[in-house]
Protein backbone atom coordinates (compact mmCIF):
# COMPACT_ATOMS: atom_id res chain seq x y z
CA UNK A 1 0.00 0.00 0.00
CA UNK A 2 1.32 3.44 -0.88
CA UNK A 3 -0.52 6.49 0.44
CA UNK A 4 0.95 9.89 -0.22
CA UNK A 5 0.03 13.53 -0.27
CA UNK A 6 1.49 16.16 -2.58
CA UNK A 7 1.62 19.88 -1.84
CA UNK A 8 -0.14 22.16 -4.29
CA UNK A 9 3.06 24.13 -4.77
CA UNK A 10 5.59 21.34 -4.27
CA UNK A 11 6.21 17.97 -5.78
CA UNK A 12 8.01 16.77 -2.66
CA UNK A 13 6.43 14.48 -0.13
CA UNK A 14 6.13 13.79 3.62
CA UNK A 15 5.17 10.45 5.09
CA UNK A 16 1.79 10.61 6.84
CA UNK A 17 0.39 7.09 6.52
CA UNK A 18 1.66 3.56 6.39
CA UNK A 19 4.21 3.69 3.57
CA UNK A 20 3.08 7.18 2.55
CA UNK A 21 4.29 10.76 2.14
CA UNK A 22 3.19 14.41 2.59
CA UNK A 23 4.85 17.74 1.82
CA UNK A 24 8.55 16.97 1.95
CA UNK A 25 9.35 15.88 5.49
CA UNK A 26 10.13 12.34 6.57
CA UNK A 27 8.11 10.30 9.07
CA UNK A 28 10.13 7.49 10.60
CA UNK A 29 8.04 4.35 10.84
CA UNK A 30 10.89 2.24 12.24
CA UNK A 31 12.74 -0.65 10.73
CA UNK A 32 10.69 -3.62 9.66
CA UNK A 33 11.22 -6.81 11.61
CA UNK A 34 13.18 -9.40 9.72
CA UNK A 35 11.20 -12.57 9.33
CA UNK A 36 11.13 -15.69 7.28
CA UNK A 37 7.45 -15.08 6.65
CA UNK A 38 6.24 -12.64 4.02
CA UNK A 39 5.69 -9.10 5.28
CA UNK A 40 1.97 -8.49 5.83
CA UNK A 41 0.43 -5.92 8.16
CA UNK A 42 -2.60 -7.63 9.70
CA UNK A 43 -5.33 -5.87 11.65
CA UNK A 44 -7.92 -7.49 13.94
CA UNK A 45 -11.44 -6.29 14.66
CA UNK A 46 -14.05 -7.87 16.96
CA UNK A 47 -17.79 -7.37 17.30
CA UNK A 48 -20.23 -9.23 19.52
CA UNK A 49 -23.90 -9.80 20.11
CA UNK A 50 -25.67 -8.79 23.32
CA UNK A 51 -24.85 -11.37 26.01
CA UNK A 52 -27.30 -12.86 28.55
CA UNK A 53 -26.46 -15.20 31.44
CA UNK A 54 -27.55 -18.73 30.49
CA UNK A 55 -27.53 -18.05 26.74
CA UNK A 56 -24.83 -18.35 24.11
CA UNK A 57 -22.88 -15.30 22.99
CA UNK A 58 -21.22 -14.79 19.61
CA UNK A 59 -18.03 -12.95 18.64
CA UNK A 60 -17.33 -12.10 15.01
CA UNK A 61 -13.60 -11.70 14.38
CA UNK A 62 -12.28 -10.06 11.22
CA UNK A 63 -8.65 -10.18 10.08
CA UNK A 64 -7.65 -7.69 7.37
CA UNK A 65 -4.39 -7.80 5.41
CA UNK A 66 -3.19 -4.21 4.88
CA UNK A 67 -0.27 -5.45 2.76
CA UNK A 68 2.17 -5.39 1.17
CA UNK A 69 2.32 -9.18 0.64
CA UNK A 70 0.05 -12.16 1.07
CA UNK A 71 0.54 -14.21 4.24
CA UNK A 72 2.52 -17.41 3.82
CA UNK A 73 2.57 -18.71 7.41
CA UNK A 74 -0.06 -19.52 10.01
CA UNK A 75 -2.22 -16.66 11.30
CA UNK A 76 -3.28 -17.11 14.94
CA UNK A 77 -6.00 -15.45 17.01
CA UNK A 78 -5.58 -16.02 20.76
CA UNK A 79 -8.33 -15.41 23.29
CA UNK A 80 -7.87 -15.96 27.02
CA UNK A 81 -11.49 -16.18 28.08
CA UNK A 82 -12.58 -14.13 31.10
CA UNK A 83 -14.41 -15.62 34.08
CA UNK A 84 -17.92 -16.77 33.24
CA UNK A 85 -17.18 -17.26 29.54
CA UNK A 86 -16.53 -20.70 28.02
CA UNK A 87 -15.67 -21.78 24.48
CA UNK A 88 -18.35 -23.76 22.64
CA UNK A 89 -17.67 -23.69 18.90
CA UNK A 90 -16.48 -21.76 15.90
CA UNK A 91 -17.44 -21.37 12.27
CA UNK A 92 -15.76 -19.75 9.32
CA UNK A 93 -13.99 -20.29 5.99
CA UNK A 94 -12.14 -23.51 5.25
CA UNK A 95 -8.71 -23.60 6.83
CA UNK A 96 -9.59 -22.15 10.23
CA UNK A 97 -9.21 -24.49 13.21
CA UNK A 98 -9.48 -23.86 16.95
CA UNK A 99 -8.00 -25.62 19.97
CA UNK A 100 -8.47 -24.95 23.68
CA UNK A 101 -5.82 -25.16 26.41
CA UNK A 102 -6.93 -24.12 29.87
CA UNK A 103 -8.86 -20.87 29.30
CA UNK A 104 -6.97 -19.95 26.14
CA UNK A 105 -8.53 -20.48 22.72
CA UNK A 106 -6.12 -20.59 19.77
CA UNK A 107 -7.73 -20.28 16.33
CA UNK A 108 -5.44 -20.42 13.32
CA UNK A 109 -5.36 -20.77 9.58
CA UNK A 110 -2.55 -21.60 7.13
CA UNK A 111 -4.59 -20.31 4.20
CA UNK A 112 -2.93 -17.36 2.41
CA UNK A 113 -4.62 -13.99 3.05
CA UNK A 114 -4.11 -11.69 0.08
CA UNK A 115 -3.43 -7.95 0.47
CA UNK A 116 -6.57 -5.80 0.77
CA UNK A 117 -8.72 -8.78 1.73
CA UNK A 118 -10.46 -9.80 4.96
CA UNK A 119 -11.26 -13.16 6.49
CA UNK A 120 -13.86 -13.52 9.25
CA UNK A 121 -14.98 -16.26 11.60
CA UNK A 122 -17.34 -16.62 14.56
CA UNK A 123 -16.69 -17.79 18.11
CA UNK A 124 -19.68 -19.09 20.06
CA UNK A 125 -19.26 -18.93 23.84
CA UNK A 126 -21.28 -19.89 26.89
CA UNK A 127 -22.16 -17.12 29.34
CA UNK A 128 -22.46 -17.77 33.07
CA UNK A 129 -22.99 -15.77 36.26
CA UNK A 130 -19.38 -14.68 36.80
CA UNK A 131 -19.55 -12.59 33.61
CA UNK A 132 -22.53 -10.54 34.88
CA UNK A 133 -23.07 -7.57 34.56
CA UNK A 134 -20.08 -6.61 32.43
CA UNK A 135 -16.71 -7.93 31.28
CA UNK A 136 -13.90 -7.14 28.88
CA UNK A 137 -12.24 -9.64 26.55
CA UNK A 138 -8.85 -9.11 24.91
CA UNK A 139 -8.23 -10.85 21.59
CA UNK A 140 -4.74 -10.93 20.09
CA UNK A 141 -3.55 -11.61 16.55
CA UNK A 142 -0.18 -13.25 15.85
CA UNK A 143 1.59 -13.63 12.49
CA UNK A 144 5.33 -14.19 12.12
CA UNK A 145 5.79 -11.67 9.30
CA UNK A 146 3.70 -8.79 10.72
CA UNK A 147 5.81 -5.57 10.68
CA UNK A 148 3.27 -3.63 12.76
CA UNK A 149 1.93 -5.15 15.97
CA UNK A 150 0.17 -1.96 17.10
CA UNK A 151 -3.10 -3.12 15.48
CA UNK A 152 -2.86 -6.76 16.56
CA UNK A 153 -4.98 -6.57 19.72
CA UNK A 154 -8.53 -5.51 20.40
CA UNK A 155 -10.41 -5.16 23.67
CA UNK A 156 -14.12 -5.94 23.48
CA UNK A 157 -16.25 -4.61 26.33
CA UNK A 158 -19.60 -6.38 26.68
CA UNK A 159 -22.72 -5.83 28.77
CA UNK A 160 -24.31 -8.99 30.16
CA UNK A 161 -28.02 -9.15 30.94
CA UNK A 162 -29.31 -11.01 33.99
CA UNK A 163 -30.37 -14.61 33.65
CA UNK A 164 -29.91 -18.09 35.15
CA UNK A 165 -26.70 -19.97 34.47
CA UNK A 166 -27.23 -23.56 33.38
CA UNK A 167 -24.85 -25.85 31.56
CA UNK A 168 -23.85 -24.17 28.29
CA UNK A 169 -26.03 -25.01 25.34
CA UNK A 170 -24.47 -26.61 22.29
CA UNK A 171 -22.18 -29.61 21.93
CA UNK A 172 -21.15 -31.34 25.15
CA UNK A 173 -17.68 -31.66 23.66
CA UNK A 174 -17.04 -28.36 21.90
CA UNK A 175 -15.90 -28.65 18.33
CA UNK A 176 -14.49 -25.84 16.31
CA UNK A 177 -16.88 -25.97 13.41
CA UNK A 178 -13.91 -24.73 11.38
CA UNK A 179 -11.91 -27.48 9.76
CA UNK A 180 -11.21 -30.64 11.72
CA UNK A 181 -9.13 -29.62 14.76
CA UNK A 182 -9.85 -31.37 18.05
CA UNK A 183 -9.87 -29.23 21.19
CA UNK A 184 -7.36 -30.24 23.82
CA UNK A 185 -9.95 -30.20 26.61
CA UNK A 186 -13.67 -30.30 27.14
CA UNK A 187 -14.82 -27.20 29.05
CA UNK A 188 -17.11 -28.08 31.92
CA UNK A 189 -19.32 -25.90 34.02
CA UNK A 190 -19.64 -26.93 37.66
CA UNK A 191 -20.80 -23.63 39.11
CA UNK A 192 -24.16 -23.77 40.86
CA UNK A 193 -26.29 -20.78 39.87
CA UNK A 194 -25.83 -18.12 42.52
CA UNK A 195 -28.63 -15.89 41.38
CA UNK A 196 -32.19 -16.35 40.29
CA UNK A 197 -32.65 -12.70 39.51
CA UNK A 198 -35.69 -12.20 37.35
CA UNK A 199 -36.06 -8.40 37.52
CA UNK A 200 -35.53 -7.03 34.04
CA UNK A 201 -33.30 -3.96 33.65
CA UNK A 202 -35.37 -0.77 33.43
CA UNK A 203 -35.50 0.41 29.83
CA UNK A 204 -34.21 3.96 29.47
CA UNK A 205 -31.88 6.05 27.33
CA UNK A 206 -28.53 7.08 28.84
CA UNK A 207 -26.23 9.70 27.35
CA UNK A 208 -22.46 9.88 27.94
CA UNK A 209 -20.52 13.14 27.55
CA UNK A 210 -16.88 13.98 28.27
CA UNK A 211 -15.13 17.30 28.79
CA UNK A 212 -11.55 18.24 29.61
CA UNK A 213 -11.69 19.37 33.23
CA UNK A 214 -8.28 21.05 33.40
CA UNK A 215 -5.41 22.06 31.16
CA UNK A 216 -3.30 19.13 30.03
CA UNK A 217 0.41 19.82 30.55
CA UNK A 218 3.18 17.25 30.34
CA UNK A 219 4.65 16.40 33.72
CA UNK A 220 1.45 17.34 35.56
CA UNK A 221 -1.89 15.63 36.28
CA UNK A 222 -4.90 16.50 34.17
CA UNK A 223 -8.59 15.71 34.48
CA UNK A 224 -11.53 14.60 32.38
CA UNK A 225 -15.15 14.91 33.49
CA UNK A 226 -17.44 12.10 32.28
CA UNK A 227 -21.14 12.69 32.78
CA UNK A 228 -23.92 10.12 32.45
CA UNK A 229 -27.38 11.63 31.93
CA UNK A 230 -30.67 9.75 31.99
CA UNK A 231 -32.65 11.22 29.12
CA UNK A 232 -35.19 8.37 29.14
CA UNK A 233 -38.41 7.74 31.04
CA UNK A 234 -37.39 5.21 33.72
CA UNK A 235 -35.00 5.09 36.66
CA UNK A 236 -32.03 2.74 36.16
CA UNK A 237 -31.99 -0.41 38.29
CA UNK A 238 -28.73 -1.96 37.11
CA UNK A 239 -25.05 -1.01 37.31
CA UNK A 240 -23.63 1.74 35.09
CA UNK A 241 -20.20 0.94 33.65
CA UNK A 242 -17.81 3.30 31.87
CA UNK A 243 -14.75 1.94 30.06
CA UNK A 244 -12.18 4.63 29.21
CA UNK A 245 -9.22 3.65 27.02
CA UNK A 246 -6.48 6.17 27.72
CA UNK A 247 -4.32 7.35 24.81
CA UNK A 248 -0.52 7.38 24.58
CA UNK A 249 1.20 9.53 27.18
CA UNK A 250 -1.65 9.27 29.70
CA UNK A 251 -1.92 6.89 32.66
CA UNK A 252 -4.60 6.47 35.28
CA UNK A 253 -3.96 8.37 38.53
CA UNK A 254 -7.28 8.58 40.42
CA UNK A 255 -11.04 8.88 40.05
CA UNK A 256 -13.84 10.32 42.16
CA UNK A 257 -17.61 10.71 41.98
CA UNK A 258 -20.64 9.83 44.08
CA UNK A 259 -21.20 6.09 43.84
CA UNK A 260 -18.34 5.51 41.39
CA UNK A 261 -15.48 3.03 41.85
CA UNK A 262 -12.71 2.48 39.31
CA UNK A 263 -9.97 0.01 38.47
CA UNK A 264 -7.25 0.26 35.83
CA UNK A 265 -5.56 -2.43 33.76
CA UNK A 266 -2.80 -0.90 31.66
CA UNK A 267 -4.58 1.77 29.56
CA UNK A 268 -8.12 0.50 30.19
CA UNK A 269 -9.95 2.18 33.07
CA UNK A 270 -13.22 0.53 34.15
CA UNK A 271 -15.58 2.48 36.42
CA UNK A 272 -18.88 1.24 37.85
CA UNK A 273 -21.76 2.85 39.70
CA UNK A 274 -24.71 0.80 41.10
CA UNK A 275 -26.65 3.89 42.22
CA UNK A 276 -30.08 4.33 40.61
CA UNK A 277 -30.25 7.25 38.18
CA UNK A 278 -33.66 8.93 37.83
CA UNK A 279 -35.01 10.44 34.61
CA UNK A 280 -33.49 13.86 33.83
CA UNK A 281 -30.79 13.26 36.47
CA UNK A 282 -27.02 13.06 35.89
CA UNK A 283 -24.01 11.59 37.64
CA UNK A 284 -20.44 12.84 37.09
CA UNK A 285 -17.11 11.04 37.28
CA UNK A 286 -13.85 12.98 37.65
CA UNK A 287 -10.99 11.02 36.05
CA UNK A 288 -7.45 12.17 36.87
CA UNK A 289 -4.58 11.13 34.61
CA UNK A 290 -0.83 11.62 34.66
CA UNK A 291 0.33 13.29 31.44
CA UNK A 292 3.75 12.55 29.92
CA UNK A 293 5.71 13.71 26.86
CA UNK A 294 4.24 11.23 24.30
CA UNK A 295 0.83 12.94 24.70
CA UNK A 296 2.15 16.19 23.18
CA UNK A 297 0.76 17.97 21.16
CA UNK A 298 -2.63 16.28 20.93
CA UNK A 299 -4.32 12.97 21.70
CA UNK A 300 -7.84 11.60 21.53
CA UNK A 301 -9.44 9.92 24.54
CA UNK A 302 -12.29 7.45 23.99
CA UNK A 303 -14.86 6.19 26.49
CA UNK A 304 -17.96 3.97 26.30
CA UNK A 305 -20.94 3.64 28.64
CA UNK A 306 -22.62 0.28 29.29
CA UNK A 307 -26.05 -0.24 30.87
CA UNK A 308 -27.98 -3.45 30.28
CA UNK A 309 -31.33 -1.67 29.85
CA UNK A 310 -30.18 1.10 27.51
CA UNK A 311 -32.60 1.55 24.62
CA UNK A 312 -30.21 3.65 22.51
CA UNK A 313 -26.50 2.83 22.40
CA UNK A 314 -25.74 5.36 19.67
CA UNK A 315 -25.04 8.04 22.30
CA UNK A 316 -22.98 5.84 24.63
CA UNK A 317 -19.51 6.47 23.17
CA UNK A 318 -17.46 9.67 23.06
CA UNK A 319 -14.14 10.72 21.49
CA UNK A 320 -12.49 13.75 23.08
CA UNK A 321 -9.59 15.35 21.17
CA UNK A 322 -7.28 16.86 23.76
CA UNK A 323 -4.63 19.55 23.37
CA UNK A 324 -1.50 18.93 25.47
CA UNK A 325 1.12 21.59 26.25
CA UNK A 326 4.74 21.00 27.12
CA UNK A 327 5.45 21.53 30.79
CA UNK A 328 8.47 23.35 32.20
CA UNK A 329 11.65 21.35 31.98
CA UNK A 330 10.31 19.19 29.16
CA UNK A 331 12.48 19.58 26.02
CA UNK A 332 10.65 20.48 22.81
CA UNK A 333 10.55 18.04 19.89
CA UNK A 334 13.84 17.63 18.07
CA UNK A 335 12.35 19.30 15.01
CA UNK A 336 11.33 22.41 16.97
CA UNK A 337 14.71 24.08 16.35
CA UNK A 338 15.06 23.04 12.73
CA UNK A 339 15.13 25.77 10.10
CA UNK A 340 14.71 25.84 6.35
CA UNK A 341 12.70 22.62 6.22
CA UNK A 342 12.97 21.45 2.60
CA UNK A 343 9.68 21.68 0.82
CA UNK A 344 7.76 23.18 3.74
CA UNK A 345 4.41 24.57 2.59
CA UNK A 346 4.40 28.19 1.59
CA UNK A 347 1.65 30.44 2.84
CA UNK A 348 0.21 33.76 1.89
CA UNK A 349 0.16 35.58 5.20
CA UNK A 350 -2.34 38.41 5.20
CA UNK A 351 -2.53 40.33 8.49
CA UNK A 352 -6.14 41.13 9.23
CA UNK A 353 -5.42 44.16 11.39
CA UNK A 354 -2.96 47.05 11.43
CA UNK A 355 -0.22 47.11 14.10
CA UNK A 356 -1.31 48.38 17.48
CA UNK A 357 1.89 47.50 19.38
CA UNK A 358 2.94 49.95 22.02
CA UNK A 359 6.53 51.24 21.87
CA UNK A 360 7.57 49.26 24.98
CA UNK A 361 6.18 45.78 25.48
CA UNK A 362 5.28 44.70 29.03
CA UNK A 363 7.92 43.04 31.18
CA UNK A 364 6.04 39.70 31.04
CA UNK A 365 4.35 39.70 27.62
CA UNK A 366 1.53 37.25 27.06
CA UNK A 367 1.95 34.39 24.62
CA UNK A 368 0.24 34.47 21.21
CA UNK A 369 -3.21 32.91 20.90
CA UNK A 370 -4.53 30.84 17.98
CA UNK A 371 -8.15 31.94 17.69
CA UNK A 372 -9.23 29.52 14.95
CA UNK A 373 -7.89 26.64 12.88
CA UNK A 374 -10.00 25.16 10.07
CA UNK A 375 -9.91 22.63 7.26
CA UNK A 376 -11.86 23.83 4.24
CA UNK A 377 -13.48 26.38 6.54
CA UNK A 378 -14.70 23.89 9.15
CA UNK A 379 -13.45 22.52 12.47
CA UNK A 380 -12.98 19.10 10.83
CA UNK A 381 -13.21 17.68 7.34
CA UNK A 382 -13.42 14.41 5.44
CA UNK A 383 -11.32 14.02 2.31
CA UNK A 384 -11.22 11.62 -0.58
CA UNK A 385 -8.03 10.33 -2.17
CA UNK A 386 -6.72 13.04 -4.50
CA UNK A 387 -8.82 15.88 -3.05
CA UNK A 388 -6.89 19.09 -2.35
CA UNK A 389 -7.77 21.08 0.76
CA UNK A 390 -7.01 24.26 2.65
CA UNK A 391 -5.82 24.83 6.21
CA UNK A 392 -6.40 28.31 7.64
CA UNK A 393 -5.53 29.61 11.08
CA UNK A 394 -5.94 33.00 12.72
CA UNK A 395 -3.92 34.35 15.62
CA UNK A 396 -3.69 37.30 17.97
CA UNK A 397 -0.74 38.68 19.94
CA UNK A 398 -1.37 41.78 22.05
CA UNK A 399 2.34 42.63 22.05
CA UNK A 400 2.90 42.37 18.32
CA UNK A 401 5.77 39.92 18.88
CA UNK A 402 4.41 36.92 16.92
CA UNK A 403 7.26 35.62 14.80
CA UNK A 404 6.44 32.17 13.40
CA UNK A 405 4.13 29.16 13.13
CA UNK A 406 4.62 25.39 13.15
CA UNK A 407 2.20 22.67 11.99
CA UNK A 408 2.40 18.97 12.85
CA UNK A 409 0.14 16.01 12.05
CA UNK A 410 -0.67 13.12 14.38
CA UNK A 411 -1.82 9.92 12.67
CA UNK A 412 -4.50 7.73 14.32
CA UNK A 413 -1.84 5.25 15.48
CA UNK A 414 -0.01 8.02 17.38
CA UNK A 415 2.84 8.73 14.96
CA UNK A 416 3.61 12.47 14.72
CA UNK A 417 5.08 14.16 11.64
CA UNK A 418 6.39 17.66 11.03
CA UNK A 419 4.30 19.30 8.30
CA UNK A 420 6.00 22.67 8.03
CA UNK A 421 6.63 26.09 9.49
CA UNK A 422 6.76 29.72 8.42
CA UNK A 423 7.62 33.23 9.57
CA UNK A 424 5.26 35.99 10.70
CA UNK A 425 6.27 39.63 10.25
CA UNK A 426 6.59 41.25 13.66
CA UNK A 427 4.36 44.18 14.45
CA UNK A 428 0.75 43.18 13.71
CA UNK A 429 -1.36 42.07 16.69
CA UNK A 430 -3.43 39.65 14.62
CA UNK A 431 -3.38 37.85 11.33
CA UNK A 432 -4.62 34.97 9.21
CA UNK A 433 -2.47 32.35 7.46
CA UNK A 434 -4.06 30.35 4.61
CA UNK A 435 -2.35 27.19 3.30
CA UNK A 436 -3.34 25.21 0.23
CA UNK A 437 -2.34 21.54 0.22
CA UNK A 438 -2.60 18.98 -2.54
CA UNK A 439 -4.56 15.76 -2.21
CA UNK A 440 -3.47 12.36 -0.97
CA UNK A 441 -2.56 9.77 -3.58
CA UNK A 442 -2.77 6.03 -3.13
CA UNK A 443 -0.93 3.24 -4.92
CA UNK A 444 -2.71 0.07 -3.89
CA UNK A 445 -5.32 -0.37 -1.19
CA UNK A 446 -5.29 2.35 1.47
CA UNK A 447 -7.25 2.17 4.72
CA UNK A 448 -9.39 4.94 6.19
CA UNK A 449 -7.07 7.12 8.29
CA UNK A 450 -7.62 9.92 10.81
CA UNK A 451 -5.16 12.80 11.30
CA UNK A 452 -5.08 15.57 13.89
CA UNK A 453 -3.32 18.60 12.37
CA UNK A 454 -1.99 20.96 15.07
CA UNK A 455 -0.69 24.53 14.76
CA UNK A 456 1.37 26.50 17.29
CA UNK A 457 2.26 30.21 16.96
CA UNK A 458 5.39 31.45 18.74
CA UNK A 459 6.80 34.90 19.48
CA UNK A 460 10.28 36.40 19.46
CA UNK A 461 10.70 35.84 23.22
CA UNK A 462 10.22 32.09 22.89
CA UNK A 463 6.63 31.93 24.16
CA UNK A 464 4.21 29.68 22.27
CA UNK A 465 0.47 29.56 21.96
CA UNK A 466 -1.60 26.63 23.13
CA UNK A 467 -1.83 24.14 20.24
CA UNK A 468 -4.98 24.37 18.11
CA UNK A 469 -6.16 21.21 16.37
CA UNK A 470 -8.31 20.34 13.37
CA UNK A 471 -9.31 16.76 12.57
CA UNK A 472 -9.06 15.28 9.08
CA UNK A 473 -10.55 11.92 8.09
CA UNK A 474 -9.11 10.46 4.90
CA UNK A 475 -11.42 7.99 3.20
CA UNK A 476 -10.07 4.61 2.18
CA UNK A 477 -9.21 3.88 -1.41
CA UNK A 478 -12.65 2.30 -1.73
CA UNK A 479 -14.28 5.58 -0.73
CA UNK A 480 -15.42 4.45 2.72
N, C-alpha and C positions, 0 to 999 in steps of 0.2 A: 504494500500500500504506500503510495506517495501522495501526501497532502501538502500543498504549498500555497503561499500567498505572495503576490507580487505587488509592489508599490506602484501607484499610478504614475509616479515620476521616475521610478527606478526599476531596473531589471534585476536587481540583486534581491537576495532572499534571506529570511530568518526562520529558523525552525520553530514551529508553534504546535505541531501535532506529531504523532508517531511517524517518524521518517519524513517530516515535512519542514517547510521553510517559510519565513515572512520577513520582508524588509531588511535584509542584509545584516543581521546579527546571528550568532550561532547559539543554539540551545543544546547543551550537552545532555544527552540521554543516557550516557554511561556505556561502558563496553558490553557487548553481548557475551553471554556465558557460552563458553565453548562446550559443545555437546556432540555426541555421536549421532543424536537424533536431529532430524531436520528442524530448522528454526521456524516455529509457529507460535504466534502470540494468541493464547486461548483465554477466553473470558467466560466466567460462569454467571448464571442468573437463576434465581429460584423464586417460584411463586407457590402459593398453597391455598387450599380450600379453607373454609371456616371449620375449626375443630370442635368436637363435642365429646365429653367424657363418655366412654362406652361405645363410640362409633369410630369407624375408620377415618383417617385423614389422608390427604393426598398431596404430595409435593410434585411439582413439575420442574425439572431441571433442564436448562438449556446451555449448551456449550457452543460458543461461536469462535471460529478460527478467523482472527484478524490479519493473518498472513505473517510473513510473505510466502511460506511454503506449506504444502500439505503435510499432515502428521504422518510419521512412519514408525511410530512406537506406541505402546499402550498409553491410553488416556485414562486416568483414574479420577473418580469422585469419591471422597472419603467423608463419612458422616458419623460422628460420635453422638449417638442419640441421647438426648437429655432424659432425666427421670420422668417416668410416666409414658414414654414413647417407645414402642417396640416395632421392629421391622416385620412386615408381613409378606410383601411381594413387590415386584417391579415389572414394568412393561415398557417396551421401546423397540427401536430398529434392531435388525439382526446384527449380532456381534456384541451387544452389551450383555454382560453377566455380572451378577452380584454375589458376594460371599459375606458372611457375618462372623466376626470374632469378638467375643465379649459384647460390648455395646457399640462396636465400630462396624459400620457397613462400608464395604469397598466394592464399588461398581466400576467396571472397566470395559474398554473396547479396544481391539487392535485395528479396527477398520479405519482406513485413512479418512481424515476430515479435510476436505479441500478448502483453500482460502475463500473467504467470503461466504461460507456456508455454516449452517447451524444444525446440530443434532440434539434431540430432546428425548428424555425418558421420564417415566413416572415412578415415584416411590410411594407405596401404600403402607401406612403405619397404623398400629393400634394406639389408642389414646386412653390413658387411665388417670386415676385421681391425682397422682403426683404432678401431673402437668397442669392442673387447674390452678388459678384462672388464666395463667399466662406463662409462656416460656419463650426462650430464644434458642435457635438451632444454627450452628455454624457448619457450613458445607465448604469443603476445600477441594480444589482441582489440582491435579499433579500431572505434568507431562515433562519428560526429560529434556526436550528441546525448547522449552518456553523461555524466551529472553526477558519476559516481563511478568513477574509474579504478583505485581500490585493488584491485578484484577482476578486473582485466582481464588479468592475467598468471598463468601457472601454470608451475612447474618440475617436470618429470617425470624422476625418476631411475630408470634401468633397468639391471638386470643383463644381461649378455650371456654366453651359454654358448659354449664353444669349438667351433670348426668350421673348415671350409675355405672361403675366400672365392672364389667363382666369379663370373661375370657375374650380375647380379641377374636373378632369374626374373621373368616377366611380360612385358609389351609392350616391344619394343625401343625404341619411341618412346612414352614414358609419356603416357597420356591421363588426364584427370581422372576419368572415370567419373561426373562430376556435371555435367550440362548439356553444353555443346558447346565450352567454351573450349579453345584450343590453347596448349600450353605454349610459352614463348619459347625453350627450348633442350631438347636431348635429353641427359639425363645419361649420361655414359659412365664406365665403370670400366676403368682401365688398370693398376691396381695388381696386381702379381704376388703371389700368396699368399706370405706370409712365414712361415707356420706350418702345419705339418701335424699339429698336436697332436691326438692321438686319446685321451688319457687323460681319462676322464670325471671330473667333480668328485665327490669323496667325499660320499655322502649322509649328512647328519647334521642335527641340530636345534640351531640357535644361538639364544641368548636375549640381548636387549639391555636393560640397565637404566641408569638415569641418576639421580644424586643431586647435590644442591648441595654442593660441596666447601667453600665458605666463605661467610661472610655477604656479601650483595650490598648495596653502599652506593654511591650515586651519587658520581662523582668518583674512584672507586677500582676496581682490578681485582677481579674475582670469578672463581670457578672452578666448573666442572661436572666430575664424574667419570662417564665412560661406560664400562661394563663389558660385554664380550662373553663369554658363558659357553657352552661346548659341553656341552649336556645330551643329546646324541645318542650314537651307538655308534661313530662313526668319526672319525678325525683329519682335519681339513680339509686340502685340497691345492690350494686356490685362494685368491685374494686376498680379504680381508675389507675391506669398504668401509662407512664410516659417513658419512652426509650429515646435517649439523646445520644447520637453518635458524634463524638467530638472530632473536629478536624485536626490536621497536622498542627503542631505547635501549641496545642491546648490539652491540658490534663485536668481531671476532676480534682477539686480541692475540698468543697463542702456544698451542702444544700440545706435550705430551710423553707418552711411553709407549714401552715396549720394542717396537721394530719398526714403530711408527706414524710416518707422515709426512702432513702436512696442507697444504692450500692453501685460500685463501679468495677467493671472487668475490662482492663485495658482501656480502650477508647469508648466503650459502650457503658453509658450510665442508665440504670433502670430505677425509676422512682414510682412508688405506689402510694395510693391514698384510698382507704376504705370508707371514708366519711361520705355520707349521703349528700348529694348536690341537688338542691331544689331548682325548679324552673326559674330562669332569669338570674340565677346566682352564679358566682364565679369563685374559683379557688386559684391562688397564685403560688408558684414555686420559684424561689430564688436560687439559681445555680451559679456557684462560684468556681471559676477555673483559673489555673495558673497558665500564664501566657509566656511562651518562649520565642526565640528568634525565628524558627521556621514558619510561624504564623504571619510574619510580615510579608507583604503589605496588606494582604486581604485573604480571608478564608470564608468558607460557607459552612454554617452549622445546621444540621438537619435533626429534626425530632418528630416522633410519631406518637399519637395518643391511641390507647386501646381501651375499649369498654365493651363488654360482651353484648350489651343491649343497644348499641349505637345504630340508629337507623340510617345514618348518612356518613360514610367514612371518607367522603371526598374532601372534607374540611378538617381531617385529623392529622395531616402532615404539614410541616412548615420548613422552609429553607430560609435562613437568615444570613445574607452576605454581611460580613463584618470587616470594618476597616481597622487595621492594627498599626499603631505607631511604634517607632523605635524608642526604647527607653534610654535614659542616661547611662553611659558606659557601654552601650551595645554598639559595636562597630557597624557602619553602614555596609550595604552590599559592595562586593569588590568592584562592581561596575560603576558605583556612584561617583568615583573620581575620574573615570575615563573621559577623554575628550576626543573630538573629531571622530565619532563613531562612523565607520564607513557605511555609506548608504542610508544614514538615518533619514527619516522622512522630513521633507522640507515643509514649512508652514507659512502661510501668509498671515502675519500677525497684525491685526488692525486694532489699535487701542480704541476703546469705546468711550473714553472720556479724556479731557485735557488734563495736564498735570496740575495737581493741587498741593504738591509737596511744600512743606514749610522749609525755610532756609536751613534750620537746624533740627535734625530728627531727634526724637526723645532718647533719653539715655538707654532705656530698655524698649526698643521698638518691637511692635507686635509682628508675628509671623504673617506671611501672606495667607489668603483664604481662597480656596477654589469654590466658587459659588454655584457652578453647574458643570456637568460633564455628560455629554449625550452621544449616542450613536444614531446617525440619521435623524437627529432631532428628538430622540426619545431616550428614556432612562435605561432602556435595554432594546435589543433588536435581534431578529432572527435572519440569518443570511443563507443563501443558497451557494453552492459551489460556483465560482466565477463572478459573483455579484460584488461590485465595488461598493464602498461605503465611506461615510464621513464620520470623523470624531471631532467634536468641538467642545472646548472648555473655556469657561470665563473665570476670571480671578479678580480679586481686589487686594490692595496693599496700601494702607493708610499712610505709610511713610514714603511711598514711591521708590522703594528699594528692590522691588522684584527684578530678578536678573536671569532666571532660566526655568525651564520645565523639563520633566523626565517622565516618560511613559513606560510601564511594564505590562506584561500580560501573564496571567496565571491560568494554566490549563486545568481542566477538571481533575487531573490526577496529581495536582499540586506542584508541577514543574513551572518555574518562573522564568520568563525570558525578558531581555531588555529590548524594547521596541525602538526607542530613540529619544533624543533630547534636543532642545533648542534654546536660543538666547532670547531674553526679553529686554528691550531698551529701557534703561532706568529713567525714572521720572514720572511716568503715568501712574495713577493710583488704581487703575482698573484696565482690563483689556479682554479681548476674546481671541483665541487661537483656533482657526479651523484647519483640519488635516484631511486630505483626501487619500484613501488607501485603495489599492486594487483588490480584486477578488481572490479568493482561495482557488487553487487548482488541485485536481486530484487525478493521479495516475493509478488506477486500480480501484479497489473498494475501500471507501473511507467511512469510518463510523461517525455518528453524530457526536459533536464535541462542544463543550461549554468553555468559554474563556471569560475571565474577569480582567478587563483592561483598567489600569490604575494610573492616575496622573498626580504628580506632586509638583508644586511651584515653590522655588526657593528664592531667597534674597541674598544681597551682597554680604550680609553679616553671617551667613551660614544657617539662618533659620529656614525651616521648611513648613509648608502647609500640611494639614492633615490630608492623607490620601483620599481622593475621590474616585469612585469606581463605577464603571458601566459594564453590564453583562452582555455578552454576545453568544448566541447559540448558533453554531454552524450545522446545517442539516447534513445528513449523510449523503453519500453519492447517489443513493436511491431516492433522495428527496424527502426522507422522513426526519 
